[in-house]
Amino acid sequence: MPKEAKPAQKRIDQFFSGPGGRADDWRDLVEAAKVWARAGDRAKYDALLTDLSVTEEFHGYPGLHLMAALREAALAGDGQTSLALVTRIAQALATRSFRQHAGDWNPKDENNGEMPDLLPPTFGSHTARRPYFETLIVTGVSSNNWPTLAAEWRKLRRPVDSFVYEPVIVGSLEDAFCATMVNPNIAAVVINEGFALRSRHNAPVLRTMTASANLNEETDASALRLAHIIKRVRPELDIYLMSNRDVEEMAGDPEANVARRIFYSIEEILELHLSILEGIQDRYDTPFFDNLKKYAQRPIGTFHALPIARGKAVFKSDWIRDMGEFYGPNLFLAESSATTGGLDSLLEPTGNIKKAQDKAARALGADRVFFVTNGTSTSNKMAVQALLAPGDIAIVDRNCHKSHHYGMVLAGAQPLYVEAFPMTEYSMYGAVPLKTIKQALLNAKADGRLDRVKMVDLTNCTFDGHIYNTRRVMEECLAIKPDLIFLWDEAWFGFARFSPFLRRRTAMGAANEIEAWMHDPKSGAAYEKQQAELGKNPSDEVLLKTRLIPDPRQIRLRVYQTNSTHKSMSAIRQGSMLSVKDVEFHSVEQQFKEAVFTHASTSPNQQLIASLDVSRRQMELEGYGLVANAMEIALAIRQAVNNNPLISRYFRILGADAMVPAQYRQSGFTDYLASGVNWANTLKSLDEDEFCLDPTRMTLVCGTAGFDGTQFKGILASEYNIQVNKTSRNSVLVQSNINNTRSDVAHLIRVLAEIAGEVDRGLVQGGANAKKTFETRVNSLMRDVPDLPNFSHFHPSFRGDSGTKTNEGDIRGGFYTAYDAAGCEFIRLSDPEIDRRLKAGPDLVSASFVIPYPPGFPIMVPGQVITQETIDFMRKLDVKEIHGYDAREGLKLVRAEALAKIGRPKPAGAPKLKAAS
């Protein structure tokens, strides 16, 4: 009988399988143990235990001792003991009870005796719940001595400690890297000298990455090198270096700034223990929230204009007491309009709000952060107002959120609209190609107007998940104009900071990489080499084709990022943060204060500010694991929908290859679930491709099931209690976030299966007529779709100071022209007058923003000349929600006589058509 092939060893370098995948592995092991315990085959149990043992080395629980106990029971052939122990471990992991209960760490049942040296009694006896984390210990000590080393660390625990942690011990650089990637519980890292380079385990993909990073020899495994690697993937982690050589020399090395503290390795380990706890406490502290809790518990008499404060008017009322009972007393005890007594002013913070904002800046990789309590709409308008003056030109994604357009109106800036690539089949736009942005800059330069172009304003990621290559965009634009300001609206993308995969695609992540590149001596040489290759006067065609390198000596790095914290972190509705990395901020600081005074409420919500503070704490301490789980859930949803025979007959989630045209995926990446995809080629895509797809944002096509997006969204909400995000003509947007669980996935899949089953039965029972009606409906939704209109151009009356190649306009003038009711007219969409004027004139000039939902962006802005394609799109629209348009009145237009009165002569050669794209 031929010998059975030995199963392949589990790989340690596959990181797409996160916390949920680990839980599945343990559940599989429990099921295999049940089979063995019933006198069944034990081969599957042995194979699964062997696989699981590899990655469990990187976790504090179950840890070395319990895993050894599992292996011993297996070697002894004891199926019952194996089942009992593996079941207890799996339950402890599922309920997370091991974080507080010492009994979960005992290989034996609590009633059958204790293991005396496994854990000190203080682990489970603390009166209050103590947050639990794990500390990675990288050491050159033999693995035979790791249990003794772990016991020494556990003896350091004291009842007075605010936190409790478990050591995770590894002996190589590769294992340390893998541990930080697969274990979200790691919150601190201690790196001793003398560890190896290579892992003991199978890691071929990891080897290709380490080779590309010039990690080939054992001498490359230095403590400082490892510290930099870990800090790059997990910047929130505290790193402690232990040296047995000249610590003074290491401490004086600027490269050692990645470490929170450096110790001489033979010194008292208690100091290191206390430093680890202090580091966690620093991240745990929430200055504003902590003070607000204290304020709420003080006996305060309120004589200010906030009757709801302290809740007396609520809880003593016979009529509104139910509100108090619903929200609880703390909400009202914490209400105040005061900025003293331990609180602070959001408008000019100097106390705990300032401290909270500084911690947020550290967490987000920014120089400074502003808390905003009325949404990212306000963050965007604040940034635009502070950074642009009347007459300044801003290159703006025409499909950006309306707050940017209104910000241009308020600032008096002139938007130069650029177009994103269209996805006509799904009635949505992607993102703006870099070539289009560069062309706009080169046109302004040719017009002699580049000095007036102050800002590039883009959305990252878009509503539908398109992510820019932020570093490349900024570097190539800075090569044309080195002092450009960048405003990245990352309302939906705040969580990405806490993913090592996505961080590089955020504004702050890219800005930090550019800053580091600027200080690299090689950057100047790279610039000079390219300049020599380009020559003195390269053509626009050459510049558009070339990946431009900016002059690192000329760059003025000015980057702003807005995040809807409430959209991707645990902040209350309308919580937003505005991050700044601007070397010239001192020159606009006063303007920023004025923008804050203009837009921020003088009565900000205390609970909202506190939630911003707390959301930062959560993301710094557990954001890595939460985001990994959100990504894992999204991949599970994609796989479950697209691989289910019934569901995929009528629904599908679009992959990256469907959402991003091939010319923007230069690496050849197709999709996260494609065969052969791993984290190495995904990183290649994230580094090289012009656009990537946010895996947490899923476009679920429902038109193939006969539902339009608005209709299907309503069915999910009203009949199945499922809420989704935006819609398009034939799809809905499903988004996973840090709040989702596997139960949510199961509910969604079950509902989709039920709806698909109903469609299936209806077609079978309805016969030929039902099938014909269904096919007609699907054809209408999926193929007979309206072309998406591009921005046309501003009317000459609003382009009096424009150039010949650029297409910016005075949107503010157009906006306020509409305030003159006599100067405006209304024409219904169906009126033949519209068709006559499109052919013979005078121009149809919009007097307002017109924003249909979907697609959710302005297809008309004030001062824009309306074209045939815009009218055709409007006439084909079958959505009910269109902001700025009332079908009973019709389109609001600026009268020709009013335009003539503006008296702004059209400059010679002004473009008549849309901006270059």
Secondary structure as UniProt FT lines:
FT   HELIX           19..37
FT   TURN            38..39
FT   HELIX           43..56
FT   TURN            57..58
FT   HELIX           63..75
FT   TURN            76..77
FT   HELIX           79..95
FT   HELIX           97..99
FT   HELIX           102..105
FT   HELIX           110..112
FT   TURN            116..118
FT   HELIX           122..125
FT   STRAND          132..138
FT   HELIX           143..145
FT   HELIX           146..154
FT   TURN            155..156
FT   TURN            159..160
FT   STRAND          164..170
FT   HELIX           173..182
FT   TURN            184..185
FT   STRAND          186..192
FT   HELIX           204..212
FT   TURN            213..214
FT   HELIX           218..220
FT   HELIX           223..233
FT   TURN            235..236
FT   STRAND          238..243
FT   HELIX           247..251
FT   HELIX           254..258
FT   STRAND          261..264
FT   TURN            265..266
FT   HELIX           269..284
FT   HELIX           287..296
FT   TURN            307..308
FT   HELIX           309..311
FT   HELIX           312..315
FT   HELIX           321..327
FT   HELIX           329..333
FT   TURN            341..342
FT   HELIX           352..364
FT   STRAND          368..372
FT   HELIX           375..387
FT   TURN            390..391
FT   STRAND          393..397
FT   TURN            398..399
FT   HELIX           402..411
FT   STRAND          414..418
FT   STRAND          422..423
FT   HELIX           424..426
FT   STRAND          428..429
FT   HELIX           434..446
FT   TURN            447..448
FT   HELIX           450..452
FT   STRAND          453..459
FT   TURN            463..464
FT   STRAND          466..468
FT   HELIX           470..480
FT   TURN            482..483
FT   STRAND          485..489
FT   TURN            491..492
FT   HELIX           494..498
FT   TURN            500..502
FT   HELIX           503..505
FT   HELIX           507..518
FT   HELIX           521..534
FT   HELIX           540..545
FT   TURN            552..554
FT   STRAND          558..563
FT   HELIX           565..568
FT   TURN            573..574
FT   STRAND          576..582
FT   TURN            583..584
FT   HELIX           585..599
FT   HELIX           606..643
FT   TURN            645..646
FT   HELIX           647..650
FT   STRAND          652..653
FT   HELIX           656..659
FT   HELIX           662..664
FT   TURN            666..667
FT   TURN            672..673
FT   TURN            675..676
FT   HELIX           679..688
FT   STRAND          691..693
FT   TURN            695..696
FT   STRAND          697..701
FT   HELIX           703..705
FT   HELIX           709..720
FT   STRAND          731..735
FT   TURN            738..739
FT   HELIX           742..782
FT   HELIX           796..798
FT   TURN            800..801
FT   HELIX           811..817
FT   TURN            818..819
FT   HELIX           821..823
FT   STRAND          824..827
FT   TURN            829..830
FT   HELIX           832..840
FT   STRAND          845..846
FT   STRAND          850..853
FT   TURN            854..855
FT   TURN            862..863
FT   STRAND          864..865
FT   HELIX           868..876
FT   STRAND          881..883
FT   TURN            887..889
FT   STRAND          890..894
FT   HELIX           896..902
FT   TURN            908..909
//
